[in-house]
Amino acid sequence: MLERGVAVVTIDEIAKRAGTAKGNFYRYLADKEDLVRALLEPLAEAIEAAMTRCEGQLALATEAQAITAAYKLLALELVVTLRKFEGVVQLYLQESRGPAVGARAPLVEFSDTLTQKTIHLTEMAHRRGLLRDIEPKLSALAVIGAIERLLLVQLRGSGFEDAPAAAEGLVRLVMEGLIR
């Protein structure tokens, strides 16, 4: 799927590459969409947990420093998570912008969910009155775009030697532009 895309690869090719019979594939999965959902699930759960922890910290934040700390912790947790699931992240990056059909549908759905959760976190920070008066959706989408571009560079091997420092730098860059 990484080499040729989810729409093109066949169940026969997946089974062959996995070293199993096609029937064995169908013993556990209904189709490619089911496979993509299964691959995506642990990544989605880990990101959801990290975002939920961030949300809890933002709910308690009373100063800009606490918001920055919440986002830094989220960024560091995401670095660890994304490293653990590099292949799935790469699949997400290459497939999530296409139409939500077939095996691509779970990736597009995950992208939409991730976007909504990111906007929600940004809105929470805005409601605390500690961020500049910039549309939360705009700042959230800008951050998602920056993160996804950095991930792509990292996965292609021309990224940063110290990914946690890069993540922290991105948070600092964003927050210095958003904090009142």
C-alpha positions as CSV (number, residue, x, y, z in Angstrom):
1,M,0.0,0.0,0.0
2,L,2.9,2.4,0.7
3,E,4.5,1.6,-2.6
4,R,1.5,1.8,-4.9
5,G,-1.4,3.2,-2.9
6,V,-4.4,1.6,-1.2
7,A,-6.7,1.8,-4.3
8,V,-4.3,-0.1,-6.5
9,V,-2.9,-2.9,-4.4
10,T,-4.9,-6.1,-4.4
11,I,-5.8,-8.5,-1.6
12,D,-3.8,-11.1,-3.5
13,E,-0.7,-8.9,-3.3
14,I,-1.2,-8.1,0.4
15,A,-1.6,-11.8,1.2
16,K,1.5,-12.7,-0.9
17,R,3.6,-10.0,0.7
18,A,2.4,-11.1,4.2
19,G,3.4,-14.7,3.3
20,T,-0.1,-16.1,3.8
21,A,-3.0,-17.4,1.8
22,K,-5.7,-15.1,0.5
23,G,-8.2,-17.1,2.5
24,N,-6.3,-16.4,5.7
25,F,-6.7,-12.7,5.0
26,Y,-10.4,-13.1,4.8
27,R,-10.4,-15.1,8.0
28,Y,-9.5,-11.9,9.9
29,L,-10.6,-9.1,7.7
30,A,-13.5,-8.4,5.3
31,D,-11.6,-6.2,2.8
32,K,-8.9,-3.6,2.4
33,E,-10.9,-1.0,4.2
34,D,-11.1,-3.3,7.2
35,L,-7.3,-3.8,7.0
36,V,-6.7,0.0,6.9
37,R,-9.0,0.5,9.9
38,A,-7.1,-2.3,11.8
39,L,-3.8,-0.7,11.0
40,L,-5.0,2.8,11.9
41,E,-6.7,1.9,15.2
42,P,-3.7,1.8,17.5
43,L,-2.3,5.0,16.2
44,A,-5.7,6.7,16.5
45,E,-6.2,5.5,20.1
46,A,-2.7,6.7,21.1
47,I,-3.3,10.1,19.5
48,E,-6.8,10.3,21.1
49,A,-5.3,9.6,24.5
50,A,-2.6,12.2,24.1
51,M,-5.1,14.8,23.0
52,T,-7.4,14.0,25.9
53,R,-4.5,14.6,28.3
54,C,-3.8,17.9,26.6
55,E,-7.5,18.8,26.9
56,G,-7.4,18.2,30.6
57,Q,-4.3,20.4,31.0
58,L,-5.9,23.2,28.9
59,A,-9.1,23.0,31.1
60,L,-6.9,23.9,34.1
61,A,-4.7,26.5,32.4
62,T,-4.9,30.0,33.8
63,E,-1.8,31.5,32.1
64,A,-0.1,31.3,28.8
65,Q,2.8,29.3,30.2
66,A,0.4,26.5,31.2
67,I,-1.1,26.4,27.6
68,T,2.4,26.2,26.2
69,A,3.3,23.4,28.6
70,A,0.2,21.5,27.6
71,Y,1.0,21.7,23.9
72,K,4.7,20.8,24.5
73,L,3.7,17.7,26.3
74,L,1.2,16.8,23.5
75,A,4.0,17.4,20.9
76,L,6.4,15.1,22.7
77,E,3.8,12.4,23.2
78,L,3.0,12.6,19.5
79,V,6.7,12.3,18.5
80,V,6.9,9.0,20.5
81,T,3.6,7.8,19.0
82,L,4.4,8.7,15.5
83,R,7.8,7.0,15.6
84,K,6.1,3.8,16.8
85,F,3.7,3.8,13.9
86,E,5.8,5.3,11.1
87,G,4.4,3.1,8.3
88,V,0.8,3.9,9.2
89,V,1.7,7.6,9.5
90,Q,3.3,7.5,6.1
91,L,0.2,5.8,4.7
92,Y,-2.0,8.4,6.3
93,L,0.1,11.2,4.8
94,Q,0.0,9.9,1.3
95,E,-3.6,8.8,1.2
96,S,-5.7,11.1,3.5
97,R,-6.2,13.8,1.0
98,G,-7.9,11.7,-1.6
99,P,-11.6,10.9,-1.9
100,A,-13.1,9.0,1.1
101,V,-13.8,5.9,-0.9
102,G,-12.9,2.3,-0.4
103,A,-9.8,1.5,1.6
104,R,-8.9,5.3,1.7
105,A,-12.1,6.1,3.7
106,P,-10.8,5.3,7.2
107,L,-7.7,7.5,6.5
108,V,-9.9,10.4,5.4
109,E,-12.2,9.9,8.4
110,F,-9.2,9.9,10.7
111,S,-8.0,13.1,9.1
112,D,-11.4,14.8,9.7
113,T,-11.5,13.6,13.3
114,L,-8.0,14.8,13.9
115,T,-8.8,18.1,12.5
116,Q,-11.9,18.5,14.6
117,K,-10.1,17.5,17.8
118,T,-7.3,20.0,17.0
119,I,-9.7,22.8,16.4
120,H,-11.5,21.8,19.7
121,L,-8.2,22.1,21.6
122,T,-7.4,25.5,20.0
123,E,-10.9,26.7,20.9
124,M,-10.4,25.7,24.5
125,A,-7.2,27.7,24.6
126,H,-9.0,30.7,23.0
127,R,-11.9,30.5,25.6
128,R,-9.3,30.8,28.4
129,G,-8.5,34.2,26.9
130,L,-4.8,33.6,26.7
131,L,-4.4,33.5,22.9
132,R,-4.5,36.2,20.4
133,D,-7.8,36.9,18.6
134,I,-7.1,34.6,15.6
135,E,-9.8,32.3,14.3
136,P,-9.2,29.0,16.2
137,K,-9.9,27.0,13.0
138,L,-7.2,29.0,11.1
139,S,-4.5,28.5,13.7
140,A,-5.4,24.8,14.2
141,L,-5.3,24.1,10.4
142,A,-2.0,25.9,10.1
143,V,-0.5,23.8,12.9
144,I,-1.8,20.6,11.3
145,G,-0.3,21.6,8.0
146,A,3.0,22.3,9.6
147,I,3.1,19.1,11.5
148,E,2.2,17.0,8.5
149,R,4.8,18.7,6.4
150,L,7.5,18.1,9.1
151,L,6.4,14.5,9.4
152,L,6.7,14.0,5.6
153,V,10.2,15.4,5.6
154,Q,11.1,13.2,8.6
155,L,9.8,10.1,7.1
156,R,11.6,10.7,3.8
157,G,14.9,10.7,5.8
158,S,15.8,14.4,5.5
159,G,14.2,15.6,8.8
160,F,15.7,16.4,12.1
161,E,18.2,14.3,14.1
162,D,16.4,15.4,17.3
163,A,12.7,15.0,16.6
164,P,11.6,15.9,20.2
165,A,13.6,19.2,20.0
166,A,12.0,19.9,16.6
167,A,8.5,19.3,18.0
168,E,9.2,21.6,20.9
169,G,10.6,24.2,18.5
170,L,7.4,24.0,16.5
171,V,5.3,24.5,19.6
172,R,7.4,27.5,20.7
173,L,7.2,29.0,17.2
174,V,3.4,28.6,17.1
175,M,2.8,29.7,20.6
176,E,5.0,32.8,20.3
177,G,2.7,33.8,17.5
178,L,-0.5,33.1,19.3
179,I,-0.1,34.0,22.9
180,R,-1.4,37.4,23.9
